[in-house]
Amino acid sequence: MLRQSLTRSLRRTANFKNARTFSGTPHRGAAQDVEITIDGTKVSVPAGSALIQACEKIGVTIPRMCLVEVERSPKPVASCAWPVTPGMVVKTNTPMVHKAREGIMEFLLANHPLDCPICDQGGECDLQDQSMRYGADRGRFHEIGGKRGVEDKNIGPLVKFGSTGRGNDIQIGTYLERNLNTELSGNVIDLCPVGALTSRPYAFRARPWELKNTETIDVHNGMGSAIRVDTRGLEVMRVLPRLNEDINIEWIDDKTRFACDGLKTQRLTTPLIKRENKFYPATWEQALAEIASAYEKIQPTGEEMKAIAGHLTDAESMVALKDLFNSLGSEQLSVDQPQGHLPPAHGVDIRSNYLFNSSIHGIDEADAILLVGTNTRLEAAVLNARIRKRWLYSDLEIGLIGENFDSTFEYEHLGDNAVQLRKALTGPFEHLDAKAIYETIGSFVDKNAATFITPEWNGYNILQRTAARGAAYDIGFVPHSTSQSTSITKFVYLLGAQYADVILPGAAFTEKNATYVNTEGRTQITRAATSLPGAAREDWKIVRAVSEFLRKPLNYDDLPTLRSRMSEISPTLVTYDVLEKPSQGIAGLGVKTSLVEKNRGSKALGDPIKRVIHDFYFTDVISRSSPTMARCSAAKLAPGSESEVQAVFA
């Protein structure tokens, strides 16, 4: 995240365009407040605001039949389109208002199909709620002709239906007969107040009153979006967004919403042992004894043992695994990523070196953004939506170093390698030139510290692509050697890996209470929505059991004791839903020492910086197991398709 001075620097060195070529709403001068009275309560709102905004400010709920009574007006007015004026007196709950809303409701229900008993929106339908309040016991309008027949048009594997045309020409479908081309298409389901748009994968599978609701967080990317998981028995039926103004507001991407069917597909429910290249079911005692026997037979030394954490690994499991391997004499720890066998170029001693320091909602205040080696549309779709919103409604300038991508905002492409980055800035991502890139960015931030690092603002941000990395760096779950080991790895413990001689069934994020740290350093907890399937166990408990069989028992048997150990390693791991930002001095020191001095003299090879994610729908073990995500990916790659599908409505 960069302040305005970066814009001037980038323009001088990289020939930023002087003129905007996109449509945007320019900044307006501060509007003066006007005072009006609503239901006897005075409220001040900016001039030009709609009446409905003034009503919302004091907590007055206005339904979709948004008519209200305004003093000296002969008839009710539409609050969504009527601007406020000084001294206006508004009434929202009078006989005139009620009668007007009742009339609109009568028209809405005149031809509405009587499918409420089987409609997926039943029990959660705004139309049902409003008809209870404003509807009459009978209608005066009766249909004479038959219903118009409309074929079921395919607009993608996620969403169905909408209407175009007017009168007799009305049709159900999408404009121009194309699929929805966005990673956020599922949110239109939440915006629809009735059953016109519903979830296609969820259709006719459950009723709202049958479901148990659990508030938790998403782990498909590094954002940590707030979600609600609805379950019936052991099955996750659907995932919905929760309001969190600091992170995802009230949106989630389609992978978060629809990949939940991958939790029950190809699911391991019992330990497996490989015999003659085939896996056979085993008991826990047999599997753990097999691990202990192999360890005794191999007798690996420190550098011959390696622990790897997958993209979805929680903090508790990484702490337990780190303690186990340290007790065995090994510090060969890493997260699953390219160049993961080497320490991160940004270091992990100071948190601000690997976090999104200006915070996610800080994008709303940015004057300029330089994206280096990232594709925000695929890596963090909700974050990408914030950038687009800021771009639309401000003079935000955006530059990109890396591979071009189909963005939802305009940007200036400054190059695709570290050499061009140095040219652009003269005056974390996985790449061979990582050290040179971090040195270049760190030097630029250090030289412009007065703009980038202030008590209120830190414009240096790392977008972590996976849910595990934030906690891994807090814990120190990284390699400690900067050189390639000459020893052959003999004993590997992989959290969330596919290839092994012994496979132990772990818990998914919907089945455990676990700690994650998102890209901005916010510690959050997932909450168990369902029980564990079969013989599956939480990963930290599995590591604890392995330690017993290796005769190196860990000193914790329950979650509170383990989290006490976590607090010893990093107190931020037990400080929940709080952003603890480093001081200005510490952040500046981190840039100078870990980014600049540590990587000084690194040679830029000039290799192109390429995107890491090629298919938005297949990025982790859950989404790769999801039939819905498979249909989305296939629809995106279909020959002749203009769209990159993302809609599941009904």
C-alpha positions in Angstrom: 0.0 0.0 0.0 1.6 3.2 -1.1 0.9 6.9 -0.3 0.7 9.6 -2.9 4.4 10.3 -3.0 4.9 6.8 -4.5 2.6 7.8 -7.4 4.9 10.6 -8.3 7.9 8.4 -8.1 6.4 5.7 -10.2 5.3 8.3 -12.8 8.8 9.6 -13.1 10.4 6.2 -13.4 7.8 4.1 -15.1 5.8 6.5 -17.2 2.5 6.2 -15.5 -0.3 7.5 -17.6 -1.3 11.0 -16.8 -4.9 10.6 -17.8 -7.4 8.1 -16.4 -8.9 6.0 -19.0 -11.5 4.4 -16.8 -14.8 5.7 -15.5 -14.8 6.7 -11.9 -16.6 9.0 -9.5 -14.3 11.9 -8.6 -13.9 13.1 -5.1 -16.5 15.6 -4.1 -16.2 18.4 -1.6 -17.5 17.6 1.9 -21.3 17.9 1.9 -23.0 20.0 4.6 -25.3 18.2 7.1 -29.0 18.9 7.1 -31.3 18.1 10.0 -34.6 16.3 9.6 -37.1 14.7 11.9 -38.0 11.0 11.6 -40.8 9.6 13.8 -40.1 12.4 16.3 -36.3 11.9 16.4 -34.0 14.5 15.0 -31.1 13.3 12.8 -28.3 15.0 10.9 -27.2 13.6 7.5 -25.1 14.9 4.6 -27.1 16.9 2.1 -28.1 14.8 -0.9 -28.5 11.6 1.1 -31.6 9.5 0.5 -34.3 9.3 3.1 -33.7 5.6 3.6 -30.1 6.4 4.6 -31.3 8.8 7.2 -33.7 6.2 8.6 -31.0 3.6 8.8 -28.8 6.0 10.7 -31.2 6.0 13.7 -32.1 2.3 13.4 -35.5 2.7 11.6 -36.0 -0.4 9.4 -37.4 0.3 6.0 -38.7 -2.7 4.0 -38.3 -3.1 0.3 -41.7 -1.5 -0.1 -39.9 1.7 0.9 -42.7 4.2 0.9 -42.8 6.7 3.8 -44.9 9.7 4.6 -43.4 13.2 4.3 -45.2 16.2 5.9 -47.0 18.4 3.3 -46.6 15.7 0.6 -50.0 14.6 -0.8 -48.9 10.9 -1.1 -46.2 8.6 0.2 -42.7 9.0 -1.3 -40.1 6.4 -2.1 -37.5 6.8 0.6 -34.8 5.1 -1.5 -35.0 7.8 -4.2 -36.2 10.9 -2.2 -33.3 13.3 -1.1 -33.4 14.9 2.3 -34.1 18.6 2.7 -33.6 20.8 5.7 -36.5 20.7 8.2 -38.1 17.7 6.6 -40.5 15.7 8.8 -40.8 12.0 8.0 -43.2 9.4 9.4 -42.5 5.7 8.7 -45.3 4.0 10.6 -48.7 5.6 9.9 -51.9 4.3 8.5 -51.1 5.9 5.1 -47.7 4.2 5.0 -49.1 0.9 6.0 -51.9 1.0 3.4 -49.4 2.0 0.7 -47.1 -0.9 1.5 -50.0 -3.3 1.7 -51.0 -2.3 -1.8 -47.5 -2.9 -3.2 -47.4 -6.3 -1.4 -50.7 -7.2 -3.0 -49.2 -6.6 -6.4 -46.1 -8.6 -5.5 -48.2 -11.6 -4.5 -50.7 -11.4 -7.3 -48.8 -13.9 -9.6 -46.3 -15.2 -7.0 -46.1 -19.1 -7.2 -47.4 -20.8 -4.2 -44.2 -22.9 -3.8 -43.3 -21.8 -0.2 -43.5 -25.3 1.3 -40.7 -26.6 -1.1 -38.9 -23.3 -1.8 -35.2 -23.3 -0.6 -35.7 -19.8 0.7 -38.6 -20.9 2.9 -38.1 -19.7 6.5 -35.5 -17.2 5.4 -37.6 -15.3 2.9 -38.0 -11.5 3.1 -41.2 -11.8 1.1 -42.7 -14.2 3.6 -41.7 -11.9 6.5 -43.0 -8.7 4.9 -46.3 -10.4 3.7 -46.9 -11.4 7.3 -46.6 -7.8 8.4 -48.1 -6.0 5.4 -50.1 -8.6 3.5 -53.9 -8.9 3.4 -55.8 -12.1 4.0 -56.9 -12.2 0.4 -56.0 -10.6 -3.0 -58.2 -8.8 -5.5 -56.2 -9.9 -8.6 -56.7 -13.2 -10.3 -54.7 -14.7 -13.2 -56.8 -15.4 -16.2 -54.2 -17.0 -18.6 -51.7 -19.7 -17.9 -48.2 -19.1 -16.6 -45.5 -18.2 -19.1 -43.2 -21.1 -19.6 -39.5 -20.4 -19.5 -36.8 -23.0 -20.2 -34.1 -23.6 -17.5 -31.2 -21.7 -19.0 -27.7 -22.7 -17.8 -25.7 -19.8 -16.4 -23.2 -21.9 -14.6 -22.9 -24.6 -11.9 -23.5 -22.2 -9.0 -26.5 -19.9 -9.7 -29.6 -20.1 -11.8 -32.3 -17.6 -13.0 -32.9 -13.9 -13.3 -35.1 -11.9 -15.7 -34.6 -9.7 -18.7 -37.1 -8.0 -20.9 -40.5 -6.3 -20.1 -44.1 -7.3 -20.2 -44.8 -10.2 -22.5 -41.2 -10.3 -23.5 -39.9 -11.0 -20.0 -37.5 -14.0 -19.9 -35.6 -15.7 -17.2 -31.8 -15.9 -17.7 -28.8 -13.7 -17.9 -28.1 -10.8 -20.2 -26.6 -12.0 -23.5 -27.0 -15.6 -22.4 -23.6 -15.9 -20.6 -22.4 -17.3 -17.4 -21.5 -15.0 -14.5 -17.8 -14.0 -14.8 -16.7 -13.3 -11.3 -15.2 -15.1 -8.3 -17.9 -13.5 -6.1 -21.1 -14.6 -8.0 -22.6 -16.5 -5.1 -23.2 -13.3 -3.2 -26.2 -12.5 -5.4 -27.9 -15.3 -3.6 -27.7 -13.4 -0.4 -28.8 -10.2 -2.1 -32.0 -11.8 -3.4 -34.7 -11.4 -0.8 -36.9 -14.2 -2.1 -36.5 -17.5 -3.9 -35.7 -16.2 -7.4 -32.0 -16.8 -6.9 -30.9 -19.7 -4.7 -27.9 -22.0 -4.4 -27.9 -24.7 -7.0 -25.8 -27.2 -5.1 -27.9 -26.7 -2.0 -31.3 -26.9 -3.8 -33.9 -29.1 -2.1 -31.3 -30.6 0.3 -32.5 -29.2 3.6 -34.8 -26.8 5.3 -33.5 -23.9 7.4 -35.0 -25.1 10.7 -33.3 -28.5 10.3 -29.8 -26.9 10.3 -27.4 -26.2 13.1 -25.5 -22.9 12.7 -21.9 -22.5 13.7 -20.0 -19.2 13.5 -16.4 -19.7 12.4 -13.8 -18.5 9.8 -12.7 -19.6 6.3 -9.3 -21.1 5.7 -9.3 -21.4 1.9 -7.0 -18.4 1.7 -5.1 -16.0 4.0 -8.0 -13.6 4.6 -9.8 -15.4 7.4 -13.3 -14.3 6.3 -16.1 -14.6 8.8 -18.5 -17.4 7.8 -21.4 -19.4 9.2 -21.4 -23.1 8.6 -24.8 -24.8 8.5 -24.8 -28.5 9.3 -27.2 -31.4 9.6 -25.8 -34.4 11.5 -22.2 -34.9 10.3 -22.7 -33.2 6.9 -21.9 -29.6 6.1 -24.9 -28.4 4.0 -23.9 -24.9 3.2 -21.6 -22.0 4.1 -22.8 -18.4 4.4 -21.0 -15.1 5.1 -21.0 -13.3 8.4 -20.6 -9.6 8.8 -17.1 -8.5 9.6 -16.4 -4.9 8.6 -12.7 -5.2 9.1 -12.1 -8.2 6.8 -14.8 -9.4 4.4 -17.6 -7.0 5.2 -20.5 -9.4 4.2 -19.0 -11.1 1.2 -17.3 -14.4 0.5 -15.9 -15.8 -2.7 -17.4 -18.8 -4.5 -14.7 -21.3 -3.3 -15.4 -20.4 0.3 -19.2 -20.8 -0.3 -19.4 -23.8 -2.5 -16.3 -26.0 -1.9 -17.8 -27.5 1.3 -19.0 -30.6 -0.6 -15.3 -31.5 -0.8 -15.3 -32.2 2.9 -17.2 -35.5 2.4 -15.6 -36.6 -0.9 -12.6 -39.0 -0.8 -12.5 -38.5 2.9 -10.0 -40.6 5.0 -11.7 -42.0 8.1 -9.2 -44.6 9.2 -5.4 -44.9 9.3 -3.8 -46.5 6.3 -0.5 -48.4 6.0 1.3 -49.0 2.6 2.1 -52.6 1.9 3.5 -53.5 -1.6 2.5 -50.1 -3.0 -1.1 -50.5 -1.8 -2.7 -48.9 1.2 -4.6 -51.1 3.8 -6.8 -50.0 6.7 -5.2 -50.2 10.1 -6.0 -49.4 13.7 -4.4 -46.4 15.4 -2.1 -48.6 17.4 -0.9 -50.4 14.3 -0.2 -47.2 12.4 1.6 -45.5 15.3 3.7 -48.7 15.9 4.6 -48.7 12.2 5.9 -45.1 12.4 7.9 -46.0 15.6 9.3 -49.1 13.9 10.4 -47.2 10.8 12.0 -44.5 12.9 14.0 -47.1 14.9 15.1 -48.8 11.7 16.2 -45.7 9.9 17.7 -43.9 12.9 17.6 -40.5 11.2 19.8 -37.6 12.5 18.7 -34.0 12.8 19.1 -32.9 9.1 17.7 -36.2 7.9 14.3 -35.4 9.4 11.9 -32.9 8.0 8.4 -31.6 8.9 6.2 -29.9 6.4 2.9 -28.1 7.1 0.2 -27.9 4.5 -1.9 -24.9 3.5 -4.7 -25.6 6.0 -2.6 -26.5 9.1 -3.6 -24.8 12.3 -1.3 -23.2 14.9 -1.8 -25.9 17.5 -0.6 -28.6 15.2 2.5 -26.7 14.1 3.5 -25.9 17.6 3.2 -29.6 18.6 5.1 -30.8 15.5 7.8 -28.1 16.0 8.3 -29.2 19.7 8.4 -32.9 18.6 11.0 -32.4 15.9 13.1 -30.1 18.2 13.1 -32.8 20.8 14.4 -35.2 18.1 17.2 -32.8 17.3 15.8 -31.4 14.0 15.0 -27.9 12.9 14.1 -28.8 9.4 10.7 -27.2 9.4 8.8 -25.6 6.5 5.5 -24.7 5.0 4.4 -26.3 1.7 5.5 -23.8 -0.9 8.2 -23.4 -3.6 11.6 -22.6 -2.1 10.1 -23.8 1.2 13.4 -25.6 2.1 15.0 -22.1 2.5 14.3 -19.5 5.2 11.9 -16.8 4.0 13.7 -13.8 2.4 11.7 -11.4 4.5 12.7 -13.1 7.8 10.3 -13.9 10.7 12.0 -12.0 13.5 9.7 -8.9 13.2 6.0 -9.5 12.4 5.6 -6.4 10.2 8.0 -8.0 7.6 5.5 -10.7 6.7 2.1 -9.1 7.4 -0.5 -6.9 5.7 0.4 -4.0 7.9 -2.0 -1.3 6.7 -4.8 -3.8 7.4 -7.4 -5.0 5.0 -9.8 -2.1 5.5 -6.8 0.2 5.1 -7.2 -0.3 1.3 -10.1 2.2 1.6 -7.5 4.9 2.5 -4.8 4.1 -0.1 -3.7 6.7 -2.6 -1.6 4.3 -4.7 -1.0 0.6 -4.8 2.0 -1.3 -6.3 1.3 -5.1 -6.7 4.5 -7.2 -6.8 4.1 -10.8 -7.9 0.5 -11.2 -6.9 -2.8 -11.8 -8.6 -5.3 -10.5 -6.1 -8.3 -11.7 -8.1 -7.3 -15.4 -7.6 -5.4 -15.2 -4.3 -7.9 -13.0 -2.3 -11.1 -12.3 -4.3 -12.7 -10.3 -1.4 -9.6 -8.2 -1.0 -9.6 -7.6 -4.8 -13.2 -6.3 -4.5 -12.0 -3.7 -1.9 -9.3 -2.6 -4.3 -11.8 -2.3 -7.2 -14.2 -0.3 -5.0 -11.4 2.1 -4.0 -10.3 2.4 -7.7 -13.9 3.2 -8.8 -14.6 5.9 -6.3 -11.2 7.6 -6.0 -8.1 8.6 -7.9 -6.3 5.4 -6.9 -3.4 4.5 -9.2 -2.3 0.9 -9.4 1.0 -0.5 -10.7 1.9 -4.2 -11.3 5.3 -6.0 -11.3 4.7 -9.5 -12.4 2.5 -11.5 -14.9 -0.4 -9.7 -16.4 -3.8 -10.9 -15.3 -7.5 -10.3 -16.1 -8.2 -7.8 -13.4 -11.4 -6.0 -12.4 -9.5 -2.6 -12.2 -7.0 -0.9 -14.5 -3.3 -0.9 -13.7 0.0 0.1 -15.2 2.2 -2.9 -16.0 5.7 -1.9 -15.0 7.5 -5.2 -15.8 7.6 -8.8 -14.9 11.0 -9.3 -13.1 13.2 -8.0 -10.4 15.4 -6.0 -12.8 12.4 -4.0 -13.9 11.3 -3.6 -10.4 14.6 -2.0 -9.5 14.2 0.4 -12.5 10.6 1.3 -11.4 11.6 2.0 -7.8 15.0 3.6 -8.2 15.2 7.3 -7.5 6.1 -12.4 -0.3 6.0 -14.5 -3.0 7.8 -17.5 -4.3 10.5 -16.7 -6.8 14.2 -17.3 -7.4 14.8 -13.6 -7.2 13.0 -13.2 -3.8 16.0 -11.8 -2.0 16.7 -9.2 -4.7 13.1 -8.3 -4.8 12.8 -7.8 -1.0 16.0 -5.8 -1.0 14.7 -3.5 -3.7 11.3 -3.0 -2.0 12.9 -2.7 1.4 15.3 0.0 0.2 12.5 2.0 -1.4 10.4 1.8 1.8 13.4 2.7 3.9 14.3 5.7 1.8 10.7 6.9 1.9 10.0 5.9 5.5 8.5 9.3 6.3 5.6 8.4 3.9 5.5 4.7 4.3 6.0 4.1 8.0 4.2 6.5 10.3 2.5 6.1 13.7 -0.8 5.7 11.9 0.2 4.0 8.7 2.6 1.2 7.4 2.4 0.9 3.6 4.5 -2.2 3.3 2.2 -5.2 3.0 2.6 -8.9 2.4 -0.5 -10.8 1.1 -0.2 -14.3 2.5 -2.0 -16.7 0.1 -2.7 -19.5 2.5 -4.3 -19.8 6.0 -1.3 -21.5 7.6 1.5 -19.1 6.9 0.7 -16.3 9.3 0.8 -18.7 12.3 3.8 -20.6 10.9 5.9 -17.4 10.8 4.7 -16.4 14.3 5.8 -19.8 15.6 9.0 -19.9 13.7 8.0 -22.9 11.7 10.6 -22.2 9.0 14.0 -23.7 8.0 16.9 -22.3 10.1 19.7 -23.1 7.7 20.3 -20.8 4.7 22.3 -23.5 2.8 21.2 -26.6 1.0 21.5 -29.7 3.2 23.8 -32.4 1.8 22.0 -35.1 3.9 19.3 -37.3 2.3 15.9 -36.8 4.0 14.9 -40.1 5.6 12.0 -39.3 7.9 9.3 -36.8 6.8 6.2 -35.8 8.7 3.7 -34.0 6.4 0.7 -32.1 7.7 -1.8 -32.3 4.9 0.3 -34.1 2.3 -0.8 -36.8 -0.3 2.2 -39.1 -0.5 3.3 -41.2 2.5 3.9 -44.7 3.8 1.5 -44.2 6.7 -1.5 -41.9 6.4 -3.3 -40.7 9.5 -6.8 -39.2 9.3 -6.9 -35.6 10.6 -9.7 -33.2 11.2 -11.0 -30.6 8.7 -11.4 -26.9 9.8 -15.1 -27.5 10.3 -14.5 -30.3 12.8 -12.1 -28.7 15.3 -11.5 -25.6 17.5 -8.2 -24.4 16.1 -6.2 -21.2 15.8 -5.3 -19.4 12.6 -3.5 -16.1 11.9 -4.7 -14.2 8.8 -2.6 -12.1 6.4 -2.9 -8.9 8.5 -1.8 -10.7 11.8 -5.3 -11.2 13.3 -5.5 -14.3 15.4 -8.8 -16.1 14.9 -10.4 -19.4 16.0 -12.4 -22.0 13.9 -15.2 -23.7 15.8 -16.3 -27.3 15.4 -19.5 -27.5 13.4 -19.6 -31.3 13.1 -18.1 -34.3 14.9 -15.1 -36.1 13.5 -15.8 -38.8 10.9 -14.8 -42.3 11.7 -11.5 -42.6 13.5 -10.2 -39.2 12.5 -8.5 -37.1 15.1 -7.2 -33.5 15.5 -3.7 -33.1 14.1 -2.1 -31.9 17.3 -3.5 -35.0 19.1 -2.0 -37.2 16.4 1.4 -35.5 16.9 1.0 -36.0 20.6 0.3 -39.7 20.1 3.3 -40.1 17.7 5.6 -38.5 20.4 4.6 -41.2 22.8 5.5 -44.0 20.4 8.8 -42.2 19.6 9.5 -42.0 23.4 9.6 -38.2 23.3 6.3 -37.4 24.9 5.1 -33.8 24.7 4.3 -31.9 27.9 0.6 -31.2 27.1 -2.4 -33.5 27.0 -5.2 -31.0 26.5 -6.0 -27.8 24.4 -5.6 -25.3 27.3 -2.2 -26.6 28.2 -1.1 -26.5 24.5 -2.3 -23.0 24.1 -0.4 -22.0 27.2 2.7 -23.3 25.4 1.7 -21.3 22.3 1.6 -18.1 24.4 5.2 -18.8 25.5 6.3 -18.9 21.9 4.2 -16.0 20.7 1.7 -14.1 22.9 -0.1 -12.9 19.8 -1.3 -16.5 19.1 -3.7 -16.3 22.1 -4.7 -12.6 21.6 -7.9 -13.1 19.6 -9.5 -10.8 17.0 -7.1 -7.9 17.8 -4.5 -6.3 15.5 -1.3 -5.7 17.5 0.7 -3.5 15.2 4.5 -3.0 15.8 5.6 0.5 16.7 6.9 2.8 14.0 10.5 2.2 15.2 10.2 -1.6 15.2 8.6 -1.6 11.8 11.3 0.6 10.4 14.1 -1.5 11.9 12.5 -4.6 10.4 12.7 -3.1 6.9 16.2 -1.9 7.4 17.7 -5.1 8.9 15.6 -8.0 7.6 14.8 -6.7 4.1 17.7 -4.5 3.2 20.8 -5.5 5.1 20.1 -9.2 5.2 19.5 -9.3 1.4 22.0 -6.7 0.4 24.0 -7.5 -2.7 21.5 -10.2 -4.0 21.8 -10.5 -7.7 18.6 -10.2 -9.8 18.5 -13.0 -12.3 15.7 -11.4 -14.3 13.5 -14.5 -14.3 9.8 -13.5 -15.0 7.6 -13.3 -11.9 4.7 -15.7 -12.8 1.4 -16.2 -11.0 1.2 -19.0 -8.5 -2.5 -19.8 -8.8 -3.6 -20.9 -12.3 -7.1 -22.3 -11.4 -9.0 -20.4 -8.7 -11.2 -23.4 -8.0 -8.4 -25.9 -7.2 -6.0 -24.5 -4.6 -6.2 -26.9 -1.7 -7.2 -30.4 -0.8 -10.8 -29.5 0.0 -11.5 -27.6 -3.2 -9.7 -30.2 -5.3 -12.1 -32.8 -3.8 -15.2 -30.7 -4.4 -17.5 -31.8 -7.3 -18.9 -28.3 -7.4 -15.5 -26.8 -7.9 -14.7 -29.4 -10.6 -17.8 -28.3 -12.5 -16.8 -24.6 -12.1 -13.3 -25.4 -13.4 -14.7 -27.4 -16.3 -17.2 -24.6 -17.2 -14.3 -22.1 -17.2 -12.2 -24.1 -19.5 -15.1 -25.2 -21.8 -14.3 -24.6 -25.5 -15.8 -21.4 -26.9 -16.9 -20.3 -23.5 -16.7 -16.5 -22.9 -17.1 -16.9 -19.2 -15.1 -18.0 -16.2 -18.1 -19.5 -14.4 -19.0 -18.6 -10.9 -22.7 -18.7 -10.2 -24.7 -21.2 -8.4 -28.2 -19.9 -8.0 -31.6 -21.3 -8.5 
